[in-house]
Amino acid sequence: MTDATKPTDDPQTQTRSGRVRGLWRGPSAVFLGIPFAAPPVGEHRFLAPAPVPPWSGVRDALAYGPTPQRRESATVTTIPEPSVPGDGILCLNVFTPAPGPGDPGLPVLVWIHGGGYAAGSPASPWYDGAAFNRDGVVVVTIAYRLGFEGFGWIDGAPLNRGILDQLAALEWVRDNIREFGGDPARVTVGGQSAGGGSALALLASPRATGLFAGVIAQSAPAYGLTAAEAEVVGRRFAASHGVTPDLAGWRTVPAEAILDAEPGAQLTGAGILHPTMPLDAVTRAAADPDADITGIPFAPTVDGDVVVALGAAIAAGRGAGVPLLIGTTAHEFTFPAAESLDSVVAALAAGGVPPTGVTGFRTAVARIGDSFGRGQLSTAVLFRQPTLTTARLRAAHGAAGTTWLYDFAFRAPVTGLSGHCIDLPFAWDLLGAAGVAASVGDALPQELADDMHAAWVRFIRDGDAAWPPVGTQPHGAQRFDTRSGYDPDAYAFEAALAGLVPAGADDGSVGAGGAVGEGDPAVVGGQG
């Protein structure tokens, strides 16, 4: 729609709860802060999302609504993550080029932000739907409860409240998106980091059946948390506040007090990201399905209902008919460390990585600097190997032709690395968005954004990709860089790590090291 043909009146449309008024912004009719569930306060606090009370008249949807992230991160993050105060945090934003019912409707991207399940914001300028709208895709960005409020264990409360929020948002899309020009039968769920992990958890969840037709998982690291572990953390957290670990106890604790205490709530393990974790332990984590590799205390927990074991679900064929686009950046959490590259290489060789894999790893690290050896191993174990293993497991269980891997390798001018989150402005074709120049760089290659964004649009629109699926090349991927192209060995080192599976492990599984038995509670989570 051009400016000449665009209506001058503010766009309005109908939802099942009431009528909403948005605004025109470039190619998009934008509707911001639409509630999809009741505010999770008072009697609704710590419970599953409740229905939205209907309203009369026309409700303004002109500004971003309150966010579950209550305060800005104390550290500088890659993505601008605005926090908006208020109780009505379970809301979403719709960007559409064609408000009003359409026949046929347009494909839809429902986006789940990252932030380690403890932070992040759907109001980020990096999640503006303008470019997708320009290319005929409706975009919905959603909020979900974070940290302990969204994922902490409480006696008498449902687990995985944040995932239940995501399911409620998807149900809202199913019931309302046609009024915004979208097709409820052509919904793709996408997310990055914790959002990518959420998307995979939804792919495996029986509760999400029929709510979407495709999944995009960007930078989704492996994560495993059992219900028993969640209970231990929850009881310990309650004791630290001097309350009983039930609804009555927790409802006496202000949200601000919980936020103050969350950084001190850790799992018992040190986690793969701990800078003093011995190198041999890092290598063993690649073959240990039960390794605590993140230390995130409040995250999706396998309850067998809302969240199920990802590996077991894939092995059972769940989601095999749902196309999946999955990948990582080259240097997700690759930070400098004191260990020499020689010591990292020695640990890999001692751990059983074959010589070709060790050589490939040494060569890749040498390109960015020897001090990044340990960090690159952490990136491989935490992000890249689980991504490859998920894709290969799907290929072995009915999804060989519906799973595509990508590898984002462009090195940001600001850091010299292809780090966590820097692929987002390219996938969204938002190189001029606020914060991109500071986090990624100036004069970024528009050709790369054109290529990557076009691939995302094609997948959302058609459910496929323009390069070979995993069933054709077991560790090949489309590499996005200044010169993009298909690389049949993009995940070769991660394939070598995936070979470090303990003897007797079941092929029908996936986890931190690539193999977990059917009863293992591995799920997927995130840090970014």
Secondary structure, DSSP 8 states (H G I E B T S, - for coil): --TTTS-SS--EEE-SS-EEE-EEETTEEEEEEEESS--S-GGGTTS---------SEEE--S----S--S--SS--SS------SS---EEEEEESS-S--SS-EEEEEEE--STTT---TT-GGG--HHHHHTT-EEEEE----HHHHH---BTS-S-HHHHHHHHHHHHHHHHGGGGTEEEEEEEEEEETHHHHHHHHHHH-GGGTTS-SEEEEES--EEE-BHHHHHHHHHHHHHHHTS-SBHHHHTTS-HHHHHHHGGG---SS--TT-TTS-HHHHHHHTT-TT---S--SSS--B-SSSS--HHHHHHTTTTTTS-EEEEEETTTT----SS-HHHHHHHHHHHT--HHHHHHHHHHHHTT-GGGHHHHHHHIIIIIHHHHHHHHHHHHTT-TTSEEEEEE----TTTSS--TTTTHHHHTT-TTSTTHHHHT-SS--HHHHHHHHHHHHHHHHHS--SS--TTTSTT-EEEESSS-EEETTTTHHHHHHHT---TT--SS--STTS---TT--EEE----
